[in-house]
Amino acid sequence: MVKEVLKEEIQKYINANLHVDLHSLLLKKSPFPEVSIQEIVQQIKGKQVAQKKFPFLLKEGIIFPPQLNLEQSSSEKTALYKSEILKGKKFIDLTSGFGIDAYYLSQNFEDVTLVEQNSELLEIVENNWHILGKKATFINQKLENFLNKNKETFDVIYLDPARRDQNKNKVFLLEDLSPNIIEIQKKLLSISNKVVIKLSPLIDLKYLISVLPNIVRIEIIAVKNDVKEVVIFLSNENSGQIICNCVNLENEESNFTFKFGEEENAHAEYSEPEKFIYIPNNSILKAGIFNLISEKFKLKKLHPNSHFYTSNDKLYNFPGRVFEIEVIDAKQIKKKSQFNIISKNYPLKPEEIKKKYGLKDGGKSYLIFTQSKKGKIILKSV
Ligand SMILES: C[S@@+](CC[C@H](N)C(=O)[O-])C[C@H]1O[C@@H](n2cnc3c(N)ncnc32)[C@H](O)[C@@H]1O
């Protein structure tokens, strides 16, 4: 760890260069003999990322790790959400990384342990937690070794596995993650009754349930309609029922909770567009509960493959967007008018639609291109 970057004159230089082009800066020579220009750029990059992702770290004395570790960290927003649903006495994060999750998730615990195989990274976390006034036991080990020797039990074990893939391809099977959860699940459940694991938003939920029999809860967490995490809870008290919670943070929308498997028995009603159109948020779409949404909210679906719903009376608690609409004919679309374009289950993509009708992007109005059971339709927000 390069503690020298904390020297006053070096921090001044870093803060003065927060907005310069980093590629050009990298070509320069470091003005300070004790730190390289790469180390300086690493700190600048860290502060830039922190502004958006974890502003609580924009403090004197904080050191930032290399970019990969910044990218792998959770955001303050999702970490804060997870912290609200966890509490107990003893917390352990077996894949600490830069410790963003651990910092928040351990808020409601008295005893905190962090395990991380990367010694430089863990030293940085230790430095930062000291600055932030937060106590923990820091263990620099491979978690498999730790688990083999460990005799303690924990109220919550948290893991956010890294991608094993060296060429940075996104991997979606549990076997391709480090650690391999399938291999260590029994061991984890022998020392805790609550194992919480963060996974990629692209992971398949049915696959997860097929390989991890102790799942009791799934949280699908989106921030501003962008699904960021799928978080699973394993427990020994598995009644066979899995609760799934769809969340869209930084939004007024309420969460939607259901029992996994409910979709299989749910039936959707269908209709041509009525006065209001509903577009579920992406955490609902990720859950794949297309019929259940129709059933639970008493909304009619437009088409089996268009996940749009409709009603004559406005529903105010829908987890997604609602538009009052009218059905229009393509001939009514005026050239050069301005619309936000939504295209789902329609042969043309928004870009192609814009070109075809000579439309400008943006503004307050929406044009929705989709299909009902009768065929292609265009809906205009009113
Ligand atoms: C995705 S990052 C964790 C990020 C963290 N949740 C945060 O919010 O900052 C995963 C971390 O797990 C560590 N890791 C992966 N496999 C490990 C293993 N077998 N033993 C210990 N640490 C491991 C990696 O070195 C990496 O730092």
The ligand as a Gaussian input file, in Angstrom:
#p B3LYP/6-31G(d) Opt

LIG

0 1
 C      -16.527000      -8.662000      -5.994000
 S      -15.241000      -8.381000      -4.846000
 C      -16.074000      -7.908000      -3.385000
 C      -16.495000      -6.467000      -3.352000
 C      -17.142000      -6.063000      -2.059000
 N      -18.392000      -6.729000      -1.834000
 C      -17.355000      -4.557000      -1.989000
 O      -18.515000      -4.102000      -1.946000
 O      -16.378000      -3.811000      -1.992000
 C      -14.716000     -10.006000      -4.504000
 C      -13.476000     -10.124000      -3.642000
 O      -13.382000     -11.480000      -3.200000
 C      -12.037000     -11.842000      -3.132000
 N      -11.976000     -13.327000      -3.232000
 C      -12.370000     -14.078000      -4.284000
 N      -12.149000     -15.380000      -4.017000
 C      -11.636000     -15.441000      -2.774000
 C      -11.203000     -16.506000      -1.960000
 N      -11.278000     -17.758000      -2.390000
 N      -10.719000     -16.208000      -0.724000
 C      -10.656000     -14.924000      -0.286000
 N      -11.030000     -13.862000      -1.033000
 C      -11.528000     -14.124000      -2.262000
 C      -11.392000     -11.141000      -4.319000
 O      -10.003000     -10.980000      -4.107000
 C      -12.177000      -9.825000      -4.368000
 O      -11.513000      -8.801000      -3.722000

